[in-house]
Amino acid sequence: LFRHLFSYKCVERALCGAWTMHQGAKSHASQHQVFMVDFALRRRMQHFIQSLQHYLVMDVVENSWHTFKEGMRQVATVDDVLRTHDRFLSTCIKHFMLNDPQLLKQLARTVATCEKFVKYTQVKAEAFNPPEVEHRKFVEDGEERMGGRGTPSEARERRKRFEAAAAVLAADETYLQTVSKFETEFDDKITLLLESLR
């Protein structure tokens, strides 16, 4: 049970990392619209994973745990304890969809699509990551100095390089086709999963 929860948590963490990378693209105003599909798909995947985790933790594990605790108050023998614990595990396994191989396989494929998309965004991390932004800080004598890495001119040069990388990515038809492919694949997997759950 908890191995599945942990694997979903790892995917959620990776999607949150992709969100951090996407924040850099928002600083490139000219290419921001091109990346909107990428942002939207990442958000949908993130919503799916978070909703799945919420269902499993709050609706399945927590409710089953309360039922288990109530049952434990009424046990008289070791056999009663074992039966109560078995009921708890059986309920969790059923609602975790672990006893339905076909449904579990579809769920695993949907989550795998999210993982593949995250790996793809990591490849593009250089274009998404924002350049180092200089920050001003006050030293003890009250003099304002420029912090961060390098001089303001070096920071402008870094920004130009990042904008150029983002522009190349935005103009790349392969990029748009790949994101569209991920979106179609995710939609298909979700549709199959929902139909199986009915």
N, C-alpha and C positions, 0 to 999 in steps of 0.2 A: 504493500500500500504506500508506504512512505518513500519507496524508491521512485514510484510514479510521481508522487507529489514533488519530490526533489528534482526530477528531470524537467517537470513543467516550470518549476521555479528557476532553473538554469536558463530555460528558453526565455522566460520573462525578463530575466536579468540581461540577457543578450539583446533583447528588443529595446530595453531601456538604454543600453549602451548605444544602439543605433539611433535612438532619439537624441542622445547627446551629440552624435556626429551630425545629425540633421540640423541641429541648431546652427552649425557653421554655415550651412547652405543658405540660411535665411539672411545672412549678411551680404549675400551676392544678389542684390535686388534684380539685376537683369536676368538672372537664371532662376529666380525663385519660382516662377510659374511652371517651369519645366519640371522641377523637382516635386511639384505638388502631388502628382500621382504616387511617387515614391513615399512621401510623407503620409498620404492617406492610407496606402496599403500597410505600412508599418503600424499605423494607429489601429487599423482593423485587426491585424494579427495580435497586437498587444491587448486589445479589448477581448478577443476570443480567449487568449491564454489566461487573462486575469479573471474572466467570467467562469472559465472552467475550474480554476483554482478555488474561487469563491464557492462554487457549487460543491466541490469535493470536500472542502474544509468545513464550511459553515452548515451546509444542508445535509451532508452525509456524515462526516466524522463527528461533528459536535452533537448532532441530534442522536446519533447512535450511541455516543458516549454517555449522554444523559440517560438514555434508556438502559444502558448497561449498569450505570450506577444505581438506578432504581431497582433493577433486578438483583443487584448484589446485596441490597438491604433485606431481601426476602430469602436468601439462600440459607440452607441448613446443613448441607453436606458438601464435600469436595466435588462430588458429581454435579451438584447444582451449579457450583462455580464454573466448572468446565462447560456445562451446557449453556450457561449465560454468556460466557466468553465466546463460545462457538457461534451463538446467535449474533453477537456483535460483529465478529469477523465475517460471517456469511452476509450480513446486511451491507457491510462496507464493500465487500468484494462484488456483490451484485450491483450496487449503485456506482462503483468505480468502473463498471463494465468489464471486469477482469474475467468473468465467467462466459463472456460472449466473444470468441476469438475473432469473428468477422468484424464486429463493432470495434473491438480493441485495435484491430489492424487499421481500420479507417481513421480512427482517432490518432494513431501513431503516425500515419501518413500525413495527416493534416498538420500535426506538430512538426514533422520533419520538413514540410514545406516552409514553415516559419523559420526553422533553423537554416535552411538553404538560403533563404532571403537575407537573413542576418549576415551570413558569411559573404554573400555578394556585396552587401553594403560595406562590409569591412574592407573589401578590396578597393572600394571607392573612397575610403576614409580620407585620403589626402585631399580630395576635392571638397569633401564635406567639412573637414575640420577647419575651424576659423583660425586665422593667423593669430599670433600672440598679440594681445591688445595691451598697449602701454598703459600703465596706471601711475598716477601721481601720488606721492607720499611725502609726508613731512618728516624731516629728521629733527633731532633734538634741538638744534639751534633755530628751528622755525623756518628754515629755508626749504622751499618747495623744489623737489628734484624729480626727474623722470625715472620711474622704475621700469621693470620688465626687461626684455632682452633687446639690446642694441639701441641705436638712436632712432629718432622719429623717421628719418629718411629710410633707414633699414626696415622699419615697420611698414612704411608705405610700399617698399619694394616687395616685401613678403606678401602684402595684400594683393598686389598686382599679379604675383605668381599664382596665388590661390584663385583669383578671379579668372585668370587665363585657364587654369586647370578645370575650373567649373564650367567655363564656356565650351571647352573642348568636349567635356562629358555631356553637356546639354545638347550639343550638336551631333553627338554620336547616335546614329539610328539604331545601332546594336543595343545601346543602353536602353532606349525607349522600348524596343522589341522585347528585351529581357525582362524589364519591369512589367510589361503587359503580359508576358508569358507567366510570370509569377502570380500576377493578379488572377488570370484565368484559372491557373492550377489551384490556387487557394479557393476561389469561388466554387470550382467543381468539387473539391474535397469537402468543403462545408456543406454543399448541397447534398452530396451522398451521405454524409454523416447525419444530417437532419432527417433525411428520408428513412434512414435505418432506425432512427430513434422513435419514429412514429409507430 
